[in-house]
Protein backbone atom coordinates (compact mmCIF):
# COMPACT_ATOMS: atom_id res chain seq x y z
CA UNK A 1 0.00 0.00 0.00
CA UNK A 2 1.38 3.41 -0.92
CA UNK A 3 1.87 6.24 1.51
CA UNK A 4 -1.25 8.33 2.16
CA UNK A 5 -1.52 11.63 0.33
CA UNK A 6 -1.10 14.78 2.44
CA UNK A 7 -4.14 16.45 3.94
CA UNK A 8 -5.85 19.19 1.98
CA UNK A 9 -5.01 22.82 2.65
CA UNK A 10 -7.45 23.99 5.38
CA UNK A 11 -7.91 27.41 3.77
CA UNK A 12 -8.92 25.89 0.44
CA UNK A 13 -11.22 23.44 2.20
CA UNK A 14 -12.83 26.32 4.12
CA UNK A 15 -13.51 28.18 0.89
CA UNK A 16 -14.96 25.01 -0.66
CA UNK A 17 -17.18 24.47 2.40
CA UNK A 18 -18.43 28.03 2.07
CA UNK A 19 -19.23 27.42 -1.59
CA UNK A 20 -21.09 24.21 -0.72
CA UNK A 21 -23.07 26.08 1.95
CA UNK A 22 -23.89 28.84 -0.55
CA UNK A 23 -24.99 26.23 -3.11
CA UNK A 24 -27.21 24.55 -0.50
CA UNK A 25 -28.94 27.83 0.30
CA UNK A 26 -29.29 28.71 -3.40
CA UNK A 27 -30.49 25.30 -4.63
CA UNK A 28 -32.53 23.96 -1.69
CA UNK A 29 -33.29 26.97 0.47
CA UNK A 30 -31.76 25.14 3.43
CA UNK A 31 -28.40 25.22 5.14
CA UNK A 32 -26.13 22.44 6.34
CA UNK A 33 -26.67 20.47 9.53
CA UNK A 34 -26.70 16.93 10.85
CA UNK A 35 -28.72 16.36 14.01
CA UNK A 36 -32.09 16.51 12.27
CA UNK A 37 -31.13 13.43 10.26
CA UNK A 38 -30.93 11.29 13.38
CA UNK A 39 -34.31 12.55 14.61
CA UNK A 40 -35.85 11.88 11.17
CA UNK A 41 -34.45 8.36 11.05
CA UNK A 42 -35.59 7.70 14.65
CA UNK A 43 -39.07 8.91 13.71
CA UNK A 44 -39.12 6.60 10.70
CA UNK A 45 -38.06 3.63 12.83
CA UNK A 46 -40.69 4.42 15.48
CA UNK A 47 -43.36 4.80 12.78
CA UNK A 48 -42.39 1.41 11.30
CA UNK A 49 -42.24 -0.41 14.65
CA UNK A 50 -45.07 1.33 16.52
CA UNK A 51 -47.24 3.51 14.28
CA UNK A 52 -49.53 4.42 17.20
CA UNK A 53 -46.63 5.87 19.17
CA UNK A 54 -45.50 7.92 16.17
CA UNK A 55 -49.00 9.32 15.65
CA UNK A 56 -49.60 10.20 19.30
CA UNK A 57 -46.13 11.64 20.00
CA UNK A 58 -45.85 15.31 19.09
CA UNK A 59 -42.08 14.94 18.73
CA UNK A 60 -42.14 12.04 16.26
CA UNK A 61 -45.24 13.29 14.50
CA UNK A 62 -43.54 16.60 13.69
CA UNK A 63 -40.93 14.71 11.62
CA UNK A 64 -43.57 12.62 9.86
CA UNK A 65 -45.76 15.51 8.64
CA UNK A 66 -43.74 16.39 5.53
CA UNK A 67 -43.81 12.93 3.95
CA UNK A 68 -41.34 10.15 4.50
CA UNK A 69 -38.62 10.90 7.06
CA UNK A 70 -36.25 8.74 4.98
CA UNK A 71 -36.27 11.28 2.14
CA UNK A 72 -35.90 14.40 4.28
CA UNK A 73 -33.22 16.76 2.99
CA UNK A 74 -31.00 16.33 6.04
CA UNK A 75 -31.08 12.50 5.78
CA UNK A 76 -30.04 12.66 2.12
CA UNK A 77 -27.33 15.16 3.10
CA UNK A 78 -25.87 12.84 5.77
CA UNK A 79 -25.89 9.89 3.37
CA UNK A 80 -23.96 12.10 0.94
CA UNK A 81 -21.51 13.07 3.70
CA UNK A 82 -20.87 9.40 4.52
CA UNK A 83 -20.38 8.45 0.86
CA UNK A 84 -18.24 11.53 0.19
CA UNK A 85 -16.08 10.87 3.24
CA UNK A 86 -15.55 7.25 2.22
CA UNK A 87 -14.65 8.19 -1.36
CA UNK A 88 -12.32 10.97 -0.20
CA UNK A 89 -10.60 8.66 2.27
CA UNK A 90 -10.14 5.99 -0.38
CA UNK A 91 -8.75 8.47 -2.92
CA UNK A 92 -6.28 9.80 -0.34
CA UNK A 93 -5.17 6.29 0.63
CA UNK A 94 -6.33 6.72 4.23
CA UNK A 95 -8.74 3.78 4.60
CA UNK A 96 -8.00 1.63 7.65
CA UNK A 97 -10.43 -0.70 9.37
CA UNK A 98 -8.98 -0.87 12.91
CA UNK A 99 -9.09 2.01 15.37
CA UNK A 100 -6.21 4.43 15.29
CA UNK A 101 -2.97 3.28 16.89
CA UNK A 102 -3.47 5.58 19.87
CA UNK A 103 -6.51 3.69 21.22
CA UNK A 104 -5.07 1.09 23.59
CA UNK A 105 -6.99 -1.31 25.85
CA UNK A 106 -5.54 0.51 28.88
CA UNK A 107 -6.54 3.91 27.53
CA UNK A 108 -9.69 5.86 28.37
CA UNK A 109 -9.66 7.57 24.97
CA UNK A 110 -12.37 5.42 23.42
CA UNK A 111 -14.61 6.00 26.44
CA UNK A 112 -13.90 9.74 26.32
CA UNK A 113 -14.68 9.86 22.60
CA UNK A 114 -17.97 7.98 23.00
CA UNK A 115 -18.96 10.03 26.06
CA UNK A 116 -18.12 13.26 24.21
CA UNK A 117 -20.19 12.17 21.23
CA UNK A 118 -23.15 11.34 23.45
CA UNK A 119 -22.88 14.68 25.25
CA UNK A 120 -22.74 16.51 21.90
CA UNK A 121 -25.83 14.58 20.75
CA UNK A 122 -27.75 15.42 23.92
CA UNK A 123 -26.65 19.04 23.63
CA UNK A 124 -27.80 19.16 20.01
CA UNK A 125 -31.19 17.77 20.99
CA UNK A 126 -31.56 20.28 23.83
CA UNK A 127 -30.42 23.16 21.62
CA UNK A 128 -32.67 21.97 18.77
CA UNK A 129 -29.71 21.97 16.41
CA UNK A 130 -26.18 20.71 15.97
CA UNK A 131 -22.85 22.46 15.92
CA UNK A 132 -22.56 22.33 12.14
CA UNK A 133 -26.06 23.64 11.56
CA UNK A 134 -25.77 26.41 14.09
CA UNK A 135 -22.20 27.45 13.38
CA UNK A 136 -22.19 27.08 9.60
CA UNK A 137 -25.72 27.92 8.58
CA UNK A 138 -26.53 30.27 11.46
CA UNK A 139 -23.15 31.98 11.20
CA UNK A 140 -23.57 32.46 7.46
CA UNK A 141 -26.94 34.10 8.11
CA UNK A 142 -25.26 36.38 10.70
CA UNK A 143 -27.46 35.05 13.49
CA UNK A 144 -26.41 36.65 16.79
CA UNK A 145 -27.18 33.41 18.64
CA UNK A 146 -24.97 31.42 16.27
CA UNK A 147 -22.04 33.78 16.79
CA UNK A 148 -22.47 33.71 20.57
CA UNK A 149 -22.56 29.92 20.37
CA UNK A 150 -19.39 29.74 18.25
CA UNK A 151 -17.44 32.01 20.61
CA UNK A 152 -18.71 30.01 23.60
CA UNK A 153 -17.77 26.74 21.91
CA UNK A 154 -14.20 27.86 21.29
CA UNK A 155 -13.82 29.25 24.83
CA UNK A 156 -15.17 25.99 26.31
CA UNK A 157 -12.84 23.98 24.08
CA UNK A 158 -9.78 25.95 25.18
CA UNK A 159 -10.80 25.61 28.84
CA UNK A 160 -11.49 21.86 28.56
CA UNK A 161 -8.39 20.99 26.50
CA UNK A 162 -5.97 20.87 29.45
CA UNK A 163 -8.39 18.64 31.37
CA UNK A 164 -8.65 16.00 28.64
CA UNK A 165 -5.14 16.37 27.25
CA UNK A 166 -3.82 13.69 29.61
CA UNK A 167 -5.93 11.10 27.74
CA UNK A 168 -3.77 11.61 24.64
CA UNK A 169 -0.16 10.40 24.73
C-alpha positions as CSV (number, residue, x, y, z in Angstrom):
1,X,0.0,0.0,0.0
2,X,1.4,3.4,-0.9
3,X,1.9,6.2,1.5
4,X,-1.2,8.3,2.2
5,X,-1.5,11.6,0.3
6,X,-1.1,14.8,2.4
7,X,-4.1,16.4,3.9
8,X,-5.9,19.2,2.0
9,X,-5.0,22.8,2.7
10,X,-7.4,24.0,5.4
11,X,-7.9,27.4,3.8
12,X,-8.9,25.9,0.4
13,X,-11.2,23.4,2.2
14,X,-12.8,26.3,4.1
15,X,-13.5,28.2,0.9
16,X,-15.0,25.0,-0.7
17,X,-17.2,24.5,2.4
18,X,-18.4,28.0,2.1
19,X,-19.2,27.4,-1.6
20,X,-21.1,24.2,-0.7
21,X,-23.1,26.1,1.9
22,X,-23.9,28.8,-0.6
23,X,-25.0,26.2,-3.1
24,X,-27.2,24.5,-0.5
25,X,-28.9,27.8,0.3
26,X,-29.3,28.7,-3.4
27,X,-30.5,25.3,-4.6
28,X,-32.5,24.0,-1.7
29,X,-33.3,27.0,0.5
30,X,-31.8,25.1,3.4
31,X,-28.4,25.2,5.1
32,X,-26.1,22.4,6.3
33,X,-26.7,20.5,9.5
34,X,-26.7,16.9,10.9
35,X,-28.7,16.4,14.0
36,X,-32.1,16.5,12.3
37,X,-31.1,13.4,10.3
38,X,-30.9,11.3,13.4
39,X,-34.3,12.5,14.6
40,X,-35.8,11.9,11.2
41,X,-34.5,8.4,11.1
42,X,-35.6,7.7,14.7
43,X,-39.1,8.9,13.7
44,X,-39.1,6.6,10.7
45,X,-38.1,3.6,12.8
46,X,-40.7,4.4,15.5
47,X,-43.4,4.8,12.8
48,X,-42.4,1.4,11.3
49,X,-42.2,-0.4,14.6
50,X,-45.1,1.3,16.5
51,X,-47.2,3.5,14.3
52,X,-49.5,4.4,17.2
53,X,-46.6,5.9,19.2
54,X,-45.5,7.9,16.2
55,X,-49.0,9.3,15.6
56,X,-49.6,10.2,19.3
57,X,-46.1,11.6,20.0
58,X,-45.9,15.3,19.1
59,X,-42.1,14.9,18.7
60,X,-42.1,12.0,16.3
61,X,-45.2,13.3,14.5
62,X,-43.5,16.6,13.7
63,X,-40.9,14.7,11.6
64,X,-43.6,12.6,9.9
65,X,-45.8,15.5,8.6
66,X,-43.7,16.4,5.5
67,X,-43.8,12.9,4.0
68,X,-41.3,10.2,4.5
69,X,-38.6,10.9,7.1
70,X,-36.3,8.7,5.0
71,X,-36.3,11.3,2.1
72,X,-35.9,14.4,4.3
73,X,-33.2,16.8,3.0
74,X,-31.0,16.3,6.0
75,X,-31.1,12.5,5.8
76,X,-30.0,12.7,2.1
77,X,-27.3,15.2,3.1
78,X,-25.9,12.8,5.8
79,X,-25.9,9.9,3.4
80,X,-24.0,12.1,0.9
81,X,-21.5,13.1,3.7
82,X,-20.9,9.4,4.5
83,X,-20.4,8.5,0.9
84,X,-18.2,11.5,0.2
85,X,-16.1,10.9,3.2
86,X,-15.5,7.2,2.2
87,X,-14.6,8.2,-1.4
88,X,-12.3,11.0,-0.2
89,X,-10.6,8.7,2.3
90,X,-10.1,6.0,-0.4
91,X,-8.8,8.5,-2.9
92,X,-6.3,9.8,-0.3
93,X,-5.2,6.3,0.6
94,X,-6.3,6.7,4.2
95,X,-8.7,3.8,4.6
96,X,-8.0,1.6,7.6
97,X,-10.4,-0.7,9.4
98,X,-9.0,-0.9,12.9
99,X,-9.1,2.0,15.4
100,X,-6.2,4.4,15.3
101,X,-3.0,3.3,16.9
102,X,-3.5,5.6,19.9
103,X,-6.5,3.7,21.2
104,X,-5.1,1.1,23.6
105,X,-7.0,-1.3,25.9
106,X,-5.5,0.5,28.9
107,X,-6.5,3.9,27.5
108,X,-9.7,5.9,28.4
109,X,-9.7,7.6,25.0
110,X,-12.4,5.4,23.4
111,X,-14.6,6.0,26.4
112,X,-13.9,9.7,26.3
113,X,-14.7,9.9,22.6
114,X,-18.0,8.0,23.0
115,X,-19.0,10.0,26.1
116,X,-18.1,13.3,24.2
117,X,-20.2,12.2,21.2
118,X,-23.1,11.3,23.5
119,X,-22.9,14.7,25.3
120,X,-22.7,16.5,21.9
121,X,-25.8,14.6,20.7
122,X,-27.8,15.4,23.9
123,X,-26.7,19.0,23.6
124,X,-27.8,19.2,20.0
125,X,-31.2,17.8,21.0
126,X,-31.6,20.3,23.8
127,X,-30.4,23.2,21.6
128,X,-32.7,22.0,18.8
129,X,-29.7,22.0,16.4
130,X,-26.2,20.7,16.0
131,X,-22.8,22.5,15.9
132,X,-22.6,22.3,12.1
133,X,-26.1,23.6,11.6
134,X,-25.8,26.4,14.1
135,X,-22.2,27.5,13.4
136,X,-22.2,27.1,9.6
137,X,-25.7,27.9,8.6
138,X,-26.5,30.3,11.5
139,X,-23.2,32.0,11.2
140,X,-23.6,32.5,7.5
141,X,-26.9,34.1,8.1
142,X,-25.3,36.4,10.7
143,X,-27.5,35.1,13.5
144,X,-26.4,36.6,16.8
145,X,-27.2,33.4,18.6
146,X,-25.0,31.4,16.3
147,X,-22.0,33.8,16.8
148,X,-22.5,33.7,20.6
149,X,-22.6,29.9,20.4
150,X,-19.4,29.7,18.3
151,X,-17.4,32.0,20.6
152,X,-18.7,30.0,23.6
153,X,-17.8,26.7,21.9
154,X,-14.2,27.9,21.3
155,X,-13.8,29.2,24.8
156,X,-15.2,26.0,26.3
157,X,-12.8,24.0,24.1
158,X,-9.8,25.9,25.2
159,X,-10.8,25.6,28.8
160,X,-11.5,21.9,28.6
161,X,-8.4,21.0,26.5
162,X,-6.0,20.9,29.5
163,X,-8.4,18.6,31.4
164,X,-8.7,16.0,28.6
165,X,-5.1,16.4,27.3
166,X,-3.8,13.7,29.6
167,X,-5.9,11.1,27.7
168,X,-3.8,11.6,24.6
169,X,-0.2,10.4,24.7
